[in-house]
Amino acid sequence: MQETFMTTHVAVLVGSLRKASVTRTLSRALAELAPEGLQLSAVEIGEMQFYNPDLDEASPPASWQAFRDRIRGSDGVLFVTPEYNRSVPAVLKNALDVGSRPGGKNVWAGKPAAVISASRGALGGFGANHHLRQSLVCLDVPVLQQPEAYLGDAYNLFDDDGKLANETTLAFLSTFMEKFAAWIATNRRT
């Protein structure tokens, strides 16, 4: 008998706007490492206007509505972020704000999530990772606790083609993705 898998749709939010950013490269690598049945797709966040409650009163911007629909339709969310000044980039914070508003219409609520941060430095974006987790607690997002994922010296983990060149990191990220898939399965609300 052939086993069938239900596809789990994961929205991937990358906190960097640069096309060649290490976090964007990392997000593509994670998609390749995803276990069978886990489908990762990028949700672009750079074109959304900054959140302003006045714009939500009559007819919210189309980019906000499209974003909210994408998150609402996903089974889970993966945040891949660099660290800017010991915090998350403004574009990622804006996405959190747009998705959590207006009051009572939080599209993040109950979405299983995972956070992975990457930086040039040895700490691997630790500050951004934990600052993001703090916001996600407020938004009722169950976040994968273990394994924690901070990739230091991230620019040296990939080859010229954007493939993971470090075997230890490759093994760690494979485990991370397996744990994330299990986390979604355990915490998904129907």
Stockholm file with secondary structure:
# STOCKHOLM 1.0

chainA/1-190         MQETFMTTHVAVLVGSLRKASVTRTLSRALAELAPEGLQLSAVEIGEMQFYNPDLDEASPPASWQAFRDRIRGSDGVLFVTPEYNRSVPAVLKNALDVGSRPGGKNVWAGKPAAVISASRGALGGFGANHHLRQSLVCLDVPVLQQPEAYLGDAYNLFDDDGKLANETTLAFLSTFMEKFAAWIATNRRT
#=GR chainA/1-190 SS CCCCCCCEEEEEEESCCCTTCHHHHHHHHHHHHCCTTEEEEECCCTTSCCCCHHHHSSSCCHHHHHHHHHHHTCSEEEEEECCBTTBCCHHHHHHHHHHHCSTTCCTTTTCCEEEEEECSSTTTTHHHHHHHHHHHHHTTCCBCCSSCCEETTGGGSBCTTSCBCCHHHHHHHHHHHHHHHHHHHHHCCC
#=GC SS_cons         CCCCCCCEEEEEEESCCCTTCHHHHHHHHHHHHCCTTEEEEECCCTTSCCCCHHHHSSSCCHHHHHHHHHHHTCSEEEEEECCBTTBCCHHHHHHHHHHHCSTTCCTTTTCCEEEEEECSSTTTTHHHHHHHHHHHHHTTCCBCCSSCCEETTGGGSBCTTSCBCCHHHHHHHHHHHHHHHHHHHHHCCC
//
